[in-house]
């Protein structure tokens, strides 16, 4: 019984490390890639376009992957994602045309869609009863740990050895993740083998709990996308000290937010963590615009990190519980698709605004829009009995 109720087992640990390696390698491109685009002749609009293409690609692939997840299981999807993660960095080196770089980034987006869906669904499926929030928080901690390590490592390799060695190293590390993914097993009950009607398939997507959590995820992602896309070039513009350390702070506080949320939401309810998350991430984005000293940028980044980590984890858990386990893959897919849509829309829209105005305007507008979208949705969500 003790073993059955234990959260940590071989498969959970393997999924944790695959998630960590994937996000570490992906986030090794977060700081260098905007600078790589500038080196190839691009500007703020192109930076936003390529970042948005990455997210839109994940959006396009995720619904199909969600259906495959429910029908065939998640391990194959995980392997597809790790293959894309290992090969995309090599393709960045092959092209200097920004349109082709955007296509490669879209291919990398397939990896994001596959790995996020597979690891979240596997964690939810492997979690003992009453520990789903903690299991999804663990997946988020692996994600956040990758974000904490990836950007400073990517910046160091870029400055010490250049883009060529950076992208080759990313490909090698992602190959290690692919090998670990081969070793994972998934429980039989993670594979749907019950035939359902189209009405039954549509059913979970009409549940208010799932829909409201998903729309709130869009609001959180819209704010986060502006910071993720433009913080590197904004920090360069302000000559912030220890620039890559901003992503260490972002990831560290995201991990704190996710872990705390996983524990608190299982104990006290999901809605208790959502409102602080929306307020914190919006406040952090606006603070980036108004307190431009190094300490102010560090503090603002911490607020964004903890708001993102707690909001994403809490809302993902609400979404995963918003329909039956038979539709777990598609429910997570819907939430993640709309979340990526928020990041993609943010990247495109604020890329245009940054070219027309300034990065300070971008962060102010992102924070205000996040509050305007998020608060009404939150107060509607807490009226639902399952989220009270």
C-alpha positions in Angstrom: 0.0 0.0 0.0 2.8 2.3 0.9 4.5 1.7 -2.5 1.2 2.2 -4.3 0.6 5.5 -2.6 4.2 6.7 -3.1 4.5 9.6 -5.6 8.1 8.7 -6.6 8.8 5.6 -8.6 11.0 4.7 -11.6 8.7 6.1 -14.3 7.9 9.3 -12.4 11.7 9.9 -12.0 12.4 9.1 -15.6 9.6 11.5 -16.8 11.0 14.1 -14.4 14.5 13.9 -16.0 13.2 13.8 -19.6 11.2 16.9 -18.8 14.2 18.6 -17.3 16.5 17.8 -20.2 14.0 18.9 -22.8 13.4 22.2 -21.1 17.1 22.8 -20.3 18.0 22.3 -24.0 15.0 24.3 -25.2 15.7 27.2 -22.8 19.4 27.2 -23.8 18.0 28.9 -26.9 15.8 31.5 -25.0 18.6 34.1 -24.5 20.7 33.4 -27.6 18.0 33.0 -30.2 16.8 36.7 -30.2 20.4 37.7 -30.6 20.9 35.1 -33.3 17.9 36.7 -35.2 19.5 40.2 -34.8 22.8 38.8 -36.1 20.9 37.4 -39.2 19.5 40.9 -39.9 16.2 40.8 -38.0 14.6 43.3 -35.6 11.9 43.3 -32.9 9.2 42.4 -35.3 11.2 39.3 -36.6 12.0 38.3 -33.0 8.3 38.4 -32.1 7.4 36.6 -35.4 9.8 33.7 -34.8 8.8 33.4 -31.2 5.1 33.4 -32.2 5.7 30.8 -34.9 7.1 28.4 -32.3 4.0 28.7 -30.1 1.6 28.6 -33.1 3.2 25.4 -34.2 2.6 23.8 -30.8 -1.0 25.0 -31.1 -1.5 23.3 -34.4 0.0 20.0 -33.5 -1.4 19.7 -29.9 -5.1 18.7 -30.7 -3.9 15.8 -32.9 -1.4 14.7 -30.3 -4.1 14.9 -27.6 -6.3 12.5 -29.6 -3.4 10.1 -30.2 -2.6 10.3 -26.5 -6.1 9.1 -25.5 -6.1 6.4 -28.2 -2.5 5.1 -28.2 -0.8 6.4 -25.1 1.9 8.9 -24.4 5.3 7.3 -24.8 5.3 7.5 -28.6 4.4 11.2 -28.4 7.2 11.7 -26.0 9.7 10.1 -28.4 8.5 12.3 -31.3 9.0 15.3 -29.2 12.6 14.4 -28.1 13.5 13.7 -31.8 12.4 17.2 -32.8 14.3 18.6 -29.8 17.5 16.8 -30.8 17.4 17.7 -34.6 16.0 21.3 -34.6 19.2 22.8 -33.2 21.2 21.4 -36.1 18.8 22.8 -38.6 19.2 26.3 -37.1 22.8 26.1 -38.3 21.8 25.1 -41.8 19.9 28.3 -42.7 20.6 32.0 -42.6 17.3 33.0 -44.2 15.0 34.1 -41.4 11.9 32.6 -43.1 13.6 29.2 -43.0 14.7 29.8 -39.4 11.1 30.4 -38.6 10.2 27.1 -40.2 12.8 25.3 -38.1 11.4 27.1 -35.0 7.9 25.8 -36.0 9.4 22.2 -36.1 10.9 22.8 -32.7 7.4 23.8 -31.6 6.2 20.3 -32.5 8.7 19.0 -29.9 7.2 21.4 -27.3 3.7 20.3 -28.0 4.6 16.6 -27.8 6.8 16.6 -24.7 4.6 18.9 -22.7 1.4 16.9 -23.4 3.1 13.5 -22.9 4.9 14.4 -19.7 1.9 16.1 -18.1 -0.5 13.3 -19.1 2.0 10.7 -17.8 2.5 12.5 -14.5 -1.3 12.8 -14.0 -1.7 9.1 -14.9 1.0 7.9 -12.6 -0.1 10.0 -9.6 -1.7 8.2 -6.7 -5.2 9.3 -5.6 -5.1 12.7 -3.9 -1.6 13.6 -5.3 -2.4 14.8 -8.8 -1.6 18.4 -7.9 1.8 17.4 -6.5 2.6 15.2 -9.5 1.8 18.0 -12.0 3.8 20.4 -9.8 6.8 17.9 -10.0 6.5 18.1 -13.8 6.5 21.9 -13.5 9.5 21.8 -11.2 11.4 19.9 -13.9 10.3 22.4 -16.5 11.4 25.3 -14.2 14.7 23.7 -13.3 15.4 23.6 -17.1 14.6 27.2 -17.4 16.8 28.0 -14.5 19.8 26.2 -16.0 19.2 26.7 -19.7 19.5 30.5 -20.3 22.7 31.1 -18.4 24.3 28.0 -19.9 23.1 29.0 -23.3 24.5 32.5 -22.9 27.8 31.3 -21.6 28.3 28.9 -24.5 27.2 31.5 -27.0 29.7 34.0 -25.7 32.5 31.5 -25.1 32.2 29.3 -28.2 29.6 30.9 -30.6 26.3 29.8 -32.0 27.7 26.8 -33.8 29.0 25.0 -30.8 25.9 26.0 -28.8 23.4 24.4 -31.2 25.5 21.2 -31.5 25.7 20.9 -27.7 22.0 21.3 -27.4 21.4 18.5 -29.9 23.7 16.2 -28.0 22.0 16.8 -24.7 18.5 16.4 -26.2 19.7 13.0 -27.6 20.4 11.9 -24.0 16.8 12.9 -23.1 15.6 10.7 -26.0 17.5 7.7 -24.6 15.9 8.2 -21.2 12.5 8.5 -22.8 13.0 5.1 -24.4 13.3 3.6 -20.9 10.0 4.9 -19.7 6.9 2.8 -19.3 3.3 4.0 -19.1 0.5 2.4 -17.1 -2.0 0.5 -19.2 -4.8 2.7 -17.9 -3.1 5.6 -19.6 -4.2 4.2 -23.0 -7.8 4.7 -24.0 -9.3 1.7 -25.6 -13.0 2.6 -25.2 -14.8 3.8 -28.3 -16.8 7.0 -27.8 -19.3 8.9 -29.8 -18.7 12.4 -31.2 -21.1 13.8 -28.6 -19.1 12.1 -25.9 -15.9 13.5 -27.3 -17.3 17.1 -27.3 -18.7 16.7 -23.8 -15.5 17.5 -21.8 -14.9 20.6 -23.8 -18.3 22.0 -22.7 -17.5 21.8 -19.0 -17.4 25.2 -17.4 -14.5 24.3 -15.1 -12.3 23.3 -18.0 -13.3 26.2 -20.2 -12.8 28.9 -17.5 -9.5 27.4 -16.4 -8.3 27.3 -20.0 -9.3 31.0 -20.6 -7.5 32.0 -17.4 -4.5 30.1 -18.7 -4.6 32.3 -21.8 -4.5 35.5 -19.7 -1.5 34.2 -17.7 0.3 33.1 -20.8 -0.4 36.5 -22.6 1.5 38.3 -19.9 4.2 35.7 -19.6 4.8 35.6 -23.4 5.7 39.3 -23.4 8.3 38.8 -20.7 9.7 35.5 -22.2 10.1 37.0 -25.7 11.4 40.5 -25.0 13.2 40.3 -21.6 16.6 39.3 -23.2 16.7 42.3 -25.6 15.2 44.6 -22.9 18.0 43.6 -20.5 20.6 44.3 -23.2 19.1 47.7 -23.8 19.2 48.6 -20.1 22.6 47.1 -19.5 21.3 45.0 -16.6 24.1 43.3 -14.7 24.1 39.4 -14.8 21.5 39.4 -17.6 21.2 35.7 -18.0 20.6 35.5 -14.2 17.2 37.0 -14.9 16.1 33.6 -16.2 17.5 31.9 -13.1 15.4 34.2 -11.0 12.4 33.6 -13.2 12.7 29.9 -13.1 13.6 29.7 -9.4 10.5 31.6 -8.4 8.4 29.6 -10.9 9.5 26.4 -9.1 8.7 27.9 -5.7 5.3 28.9 -7.1 4.6 25.5 -8.6 5.6 23.4 -5.7 3.8 25.6 -3.2 0.7 25.6 -5.4 0.8 21.8 -5.8 0.7 21.3 -2.0 -1.8 24.1 -1.2 -4.2 23.3 -4.0 -4.4 19.6 -2.9 -5.0 20.7 0.7 -7.1 23.9 0.5 -8.6 23.9 -3.0 -7.5 25.1 -6.5 -9.1 28.5 -6.5 -7.1 29.7 -3.5 -3.9 30.0 -5.6 -5.3 31.5 -8.9 -6.1 35.1 -7.8 -2.7 35.8 -6.3 -1.0 34.3 -9.4 -2.9 36.6 -11.8 -2.1 39.7 -9.7 1.5 38.8 -9.2 2.4 38.1 -12.9 0.6 41.3 -14.0 2.3 43.4 -11.4 5.7 42.0 -12.2 5.3 42.8 -15.9 4.3 46.4 -15.2 7.1 46.8 -12.7 9.6 45.9 -15.5 8.5 49.0 -17.3 8.7 51.4 -14.3 11.6 50.3 -12.2 14.5 49.9 -14.6 17.4 49.7 -12.1 19.0 46.3 -11.9 17.3 45.4 -8.6 13.9 46.5 -9.9 14.3 44.3 -12.9 15.3 41.3 -10.7 12.3 41.9 -8.4 9.9 42.2 -11.3 11.2 39.0 -12.8 10.7 37.2 -9.5 7.1 38.4 -9.3 6.5 37.2 -12.9 8.1 33.8 -12.1 6.0 33.1 -9.0 2.8 34.3 -10.7 3.5 32.2 -13.7 4.5 29.1 -11.7 1.6 29.1 -9.3 -1.0 30.1 -11.9 0.0 27.6 -14.5 0.2 24.7 -12.1 -3.1 25.5 -10.4 -5.0 26.1 -13.6 -3.5 23.0 -15.2 -4.7 20.9 -12.3 -8.2 22.4 -12.6 -8.3 21.7 -16.3 -7.1 18.1 -15.8 -9.9 17.6 -13.3 -12.5 19.3 -15.5 -13.4 16.1 -17.4 -13.2 12.3 -16.9 -9.9 10.4 -17.0 -11.0 9.0 -20.3 -10.5 12.4 -21.9 -7.5 13.4 -19.8 -5.2 13.8 -22.8 -7.6 16.0 -24.7 -8.4 18.1 -21.7 -4.7 18.8 -21.0 -4.3 19.3 -24.8 -7.0 22.0 -24.9 -5.6 23.8 -21.9 -2.0 23.7 -23.3 -3.2 24.7 -26.8 -4.9 27.8 -25.5 -1.9 28.6 -23.2 0.4 28.5 -26.2 -2.0 30.6 -28.1 -1.7 33.3 -25.4 2.1 33.2 -25.7 2.0 33.3 -29.5 -0.5 36.1 -29.6 1.5 38.0 -27.1 4.7 37.6 -29.2 3.1 38.7 -32.4 1.2 41.7 -31.0 3.9 43.0 -28.7 6.5 42.6 -31.4 4.6 45.1 -33.5 4.1 47.4 -30.4 7.8 47.2 -29.5 8.8 48.3 -33.0 6.3 51.1 -32.9 6.9 52.2 -29.3 9.1 50.7 -26.6 9.6 47.6 -24.5 8.3 49.5 -21.5 5.0 50.0 -23.3 4.9 46.3 -24.0 5.2 45.3 -20.4 2.7 47.9 -19.2 0.1 46.9 -21.7 0.7 43.2 -21.0 0.1 43.6 -17.3 -3.0 45.7 -17.7 -4.5 43.3 -20.3 -3.7 40.4 -18.1 -5.7 41.9 -15.2 -8.5 42.9 -17.5 -8.8 39.4 -18.9 -8.0 37.4 -15.8 -10.0 39.0 -13.0 -13.5 38.6 -14.5 -12.7 35.0 -15.4 -11.5 34.2 -11.9 -14.6 35.6 -10.2 -16.7 33.4 -12.5 -14.6 30.4 -11.8 -14.9 30.5 -8.1 -18.7 30.3 -8.3 -18.4 26.8 -9.6 -18.9 24.2 -6.8 -15.9 22.0 -7.9 -13.5 25.0 -7.5 -14.9 26.3 -4.2 
